[in-house]
C-alpha cells in the first residue's frame, strides 16, 4: 500500500458500503425468518401429491435454505468489511501520528511511488558554522527507527487490505449459484482459517517428514477448522485431488498397526480429514470443482506409499471411501461417485463382489480402529457417506435394480450393516446419528424404496436371509418402526386413514399385505430387528390412543370403535412378531432372550426419537381440521408415547399392579399377547389421566384387551396365508 494512499485515504465510501451491507443483512434476517416460519413450515405441513410431493417441496426447502445462506454470507461480508475499515482507519491514525512526530523532530516523510517512501532528516541552514560537523537536526538512528515504524504500519495495512480482498473473493467463489454458508465474525478469523489451510496443505504434501508431534498439531488444527468452508476448500484444492489420496495412503501405511495413543491420534485424524473434505465438497469454486472431477478420475488409480515394497496398492476408490465415513458430503458429488462405483460393482454380480474389491488387496488397511473394517470394499465407505445424506441415499436406491443388487451382495460381503444405515437414511429422511431433527413426511419415492425392501425380504427361498445372513436386521427393525403408520394402514386397508393418521405422501404405497407380513415376520427373528418393531409399534399405538382420546373429532365415530381398531392393529403386528418367533427356533439362538433384551435396552433412548417419526410430526387430514398434532392435544404430544418406551425398558422391574415382565418369554405366546394388551391399556389409562377424560377406565381397558386378542388371533391366520409355517 502506498504511503499517501493510506495517509490521505478517504474511507467514507467504504463506510457507506458497510452501512449498505448492514441494512441488507437486517433485511435478509427478516426474509430468512419469514422463509423458515412461513414458506418452509407451510410446505412441511402441506399435503403434497404427485410432482409437488417431490419437486415443489424440495424446491421450497432449498429456497428457504438459500435465504439462510444469503443472510449468513451477507453477515460475514458486513463484518469483514467493517473490521477491515476499522483497521485501516486505525493504521491511518498511526501513520499520521508518526508523520506528525517526524515533523517535530525535524524529519520529513515522502511518498516516492510504487509502494516506496523515504524518511530524511531536515537540513540545517547553519550547518557550515557548526563546529561539531553535523549537517542535520536529527541523527541517523532516529531516521531509521521512524522508517521502520512507518514500514510496519504500511505492512500491516497492506496485509489487512489484501487479506480482506482475498477472503471476500474466496467467500463469494464458494457458491457458483446462490450463497455460501461460511460465517465469520471478523477479517482476522477468516484470514486465519485460510492461512491454517495453506500451512496444513504444505505439510500434507510431505507426509514422510511429519513426526507424531507434527501429526498431533496437524490434527488439532484440522479439528478446529474442519467445519470451516474457506479452510476446507483451501486445504483440499491446495493439496490437490491426487495429493489428498496420496496423503492418506502414506498415513495409513506409515501407521499401520498403531496402538494406544498413536491409534487414538490416527482415528481422530481420519475423522477430522473426512469432516474437512465433506465440508469442502459443498464448495462450488472453480478450483474445488476441478478437485472433485480429478478425484473421481483417480478412482481406479493404484496408490502406493513411497517406501512400500508391496506390489499391491490401494485403489483410489478405496482411499476415497475410507474418508467418507464421517461428515455430510454434497449430494451431487455423492451422486457422481455412487454412480461410478455402482457401474463397477454391478457387473460382478452378487457372489463375486468380494473378489472384485477384497481378494487381492490383503495388504490394504485404510481404516483405523476395531470394528470399522479395513476399507477394502469401497461400497462400505460409500454407504456410510450416504447414511449421512438422506437425499443422496434416496437417489442411490430409487432404482429397484440397483437396490436389489446391493441387497443381494449383503449376504456375501461385510457391507450389510453400512448398507442398512444408508437404507435407513433413504426411507426415513433422517441422517444416521441425527437425534435432534424432526423426521420429514415420507415422500412417495421413500415409500417406494421401503416397499421394494419389504418385497425383497418377503421373497420365498432366500429373502429372509437378508436378515439372518446379511446383517440388516437391526436397520430393518428401525425402518419398520418409522413406517408404523403406513404399515398400519396397509394391514387395515382402505378407509382406515382417519384412525391411523399420517402425513405420508403415499400411505398405502407399501404394496401387498403379504409382503408386509412376511417382512415383519422375517425381521422379528433378529433380536435387534424385533426390538425395533416392538418399540415402534408401542410408540405409534400409544401416540394414537392419546391423540384420539384427547381429540375425539379426529374420527367421526364413537371412541370404542377407534380404540378397537387401534387395539386390533397392535395385536396383529405384535402377533406376527410373537408367532414368528415361536414358529422359528430363535429361542435358542437368542440365548433365553438375552440378545433381545440387550437390543431393547440399546435402542431405548434412541427409540424415543421415533416418537417424532410415529406421531408428533403427523398432520391431521384436512377433513378433520388439518391441524398439527401438537396443537391438537395441547403441545403435550409424545408424553404417553415416551412412557411406552419406559414401560418396555422397565417392564422387568415393575411391581404391584404392574408386576409382570413385558415380553419376557418369546416362547410363551400368551405372555407376549398379554404384554401387548398391557401396553395399550396403559396408554389409554395415562391418556385419560393426562387429559381428564370422562371415560370408564375398566370398560376402556377391557375393550382394548378384547381388541388386541382379536388382532393377535388374526395375525396367526395372516401368517398362515402368506408363508409356510413351522411348528412352534
Steps between C-alpha positions, in 0.01 A plus 500: 500500500636844407574735785284783359214257428475420869599848623231680303261206475133591495307203637159660477413288195600187690291624791202541271554146373505370857176683576339358186608149593375544858159599368505213252589257778206615711262464206633154422457401866131590471472308173673199654258502792204534267627221275548264793181583690268538203638365174672185627272438799192511280666281239585242768140493618341500156348184358688470174422259222648402167786712371447753778585235758857494374585790271308783666571402858870451426515833317335684790728333754810597305368852441449547875853375560631749243351788700685372805826475303442846350468648847808313623710616206379859524571502872854369443566757226367778723724402788809455283448838330427674830798341669733588210376859488560540874848354467595724207373810681707400802808447282440841334486659845825328598668611177394864538612501862839367394533767227400775746768385742748495213433867426552589866834319488609681181440198273311477171304203365449488123303255283737402218244294302447131424457415868827665611567796725793687648572640847761778516634731762446869418814691392616771744557847348797564737673170430819666369568682827430202732833402654371146557469447128131379517312597187148404623272547798442125554742212520471197271380264775184707548443506125539121475269440797226715350542333161460155662194615694330635189595192300338284768179703486487479119573127507215431741264724302596319181442162663163614628395630160634204302368230735157664505490503121620138490249358747214698346580357157531149643175544690306606193662226287374222731158496335472509123126553535345633817693573816767349724433404861842599636468720808772730635494755779784711355775517241761343726304179558446451127863577419622265774288217360649546153853523640448182702383317188807612306728380780335157533488443124873572482566250780279235337703517179794357693344243737827312545642805678217509755588374847236382745521844658443663162202272436354589840532874423364442150203312645425764764489772235283291271268421791460872559420585139342186348162672471640825359413539132798714397747286693363176354493628142849647521647189663352264243579707193854592606577135573327388180289192436791267438693650789205442733482131408878460522506669842256252652672207329829609660341551842326163492818316404733683737272444800367154425458305822490815712411450865413700808554876460622466141184309405285761674673777306462322167131427557448866584701609196291282270182646646619860470628447146166345403307789654724753327458343156124471557486873572714573195272294273229768527724767348426600142823690446672428172794339679272276705295393200826397335604317820180294503532419132862391542421297812243292317743455212749341741255239632665217305858621552724287722661698782817379675677640803838641403698248708273200444654191344165333441381478139144538627380855534168650596252596233400864499141395569612309807681806630211735416244281673712459811471877541120508465410341831455830682327819395235590248626515142334705227213318329619561144848374583360188669272440202793511256722279716224249576411470133864428418534232769167333423601464136808305610329298773187381319664306212684285755168358618399429855743214561817655358502845657735387777744373239474831318598721793640292787690200369836610366512802729594317819771753580264796483365642826381858473282516810627540853328342797328171579159429355536746212611255234811551293376717216559243227135501394438861390123443508517484881641851525260625232204362694623673815516823302148444368374434853588861587324644193139378468447678168796323339390173662160527329675557168715192560212259556213637292605259224355161597772329297774671698324435829446131430864458402632669812266303724608181326869571560443548873488122548847455349685805632546696822315803369160410645511722808613810311248427224232482770591839638488651151157347443379640832601848388333449163160391631479714815653827378717516813879481490668225698558619857270802469281493809416871495316552172131436450438229244353643179190347344578192295505584131356269238856413391595404855189287543578325172853417617356362824250294299781361285699406810197323648440315173864386490486366855160340436626290207473126573819302482756752616347836577509437873874431470549876471408511867680191627810515278515852359540690827199717422261398776579792727441759228188324372356522852568874513345545156191307605467723808508809280234356269246394762238744359532359147524142629184552705306645208614218273386234744173682572416571136318790339279709726720486810685824423316710762608252768861429400591860433813592309621769262681253279479591132402142420352340809385191305819470298658202677339261256352164585393397848687174439831681461445709813414193707793297373735794556389546861519126557855466366633811676350389832730198501797735547522622863584859403244501222231372732588765760454767234160371393371470855625843604364660184161336538480595867584861425254532214216321676544704817516824306189413303301412810596826668426703187155353440391506863619859543326612181200283408432712190791329324272205429136538406380216720482376859810464718453126537517453124828683456654334807392162372668555165821626662502205740443251219783653300737474795396139549557419132849655482620363832330169427699468178812556706402261778386218274804535275737472792312204636490335155872527454769362721648835590423444865822303524689742277422803713610323814186521710417852376834646608578631154152647464505670839844644428374632165191647663713682753743623234217641289307646793618860519546525125152356452352807661608694191259278307218670686546778247495245220187332625286778639611855570562608142171358377271742319132438560308445175328820375159339546569485871628850556843486341676598821842384609498227761667717763216750478239226511594381845640816649868460427537205736523249219752224548474468876296181490704366208817574694356321800438197277874474442565525872246224567674274253844567644395483865245223467711247685537736798131576550312400812151516646220532245756484219709217637566322174792491264420632154587264217706294739456174316477479124401138533186571699252653260253580772757703692587692184135560417425623851797734482351666193169542681670657801689744281184619325302506825764712671495745210123539540525523878768768488323692224179507702690629803707757307204653325238459775273298274161374609544140385441177694847374581410134546273488196763667283771258611275200440410628155868534412581155639227343291616685187863397547399136543295519181788653308748255651291203393459654156877529462526121512273474196695773319824311549346173385368669188831661406778255587575137576473452875708278723388352825578726790 
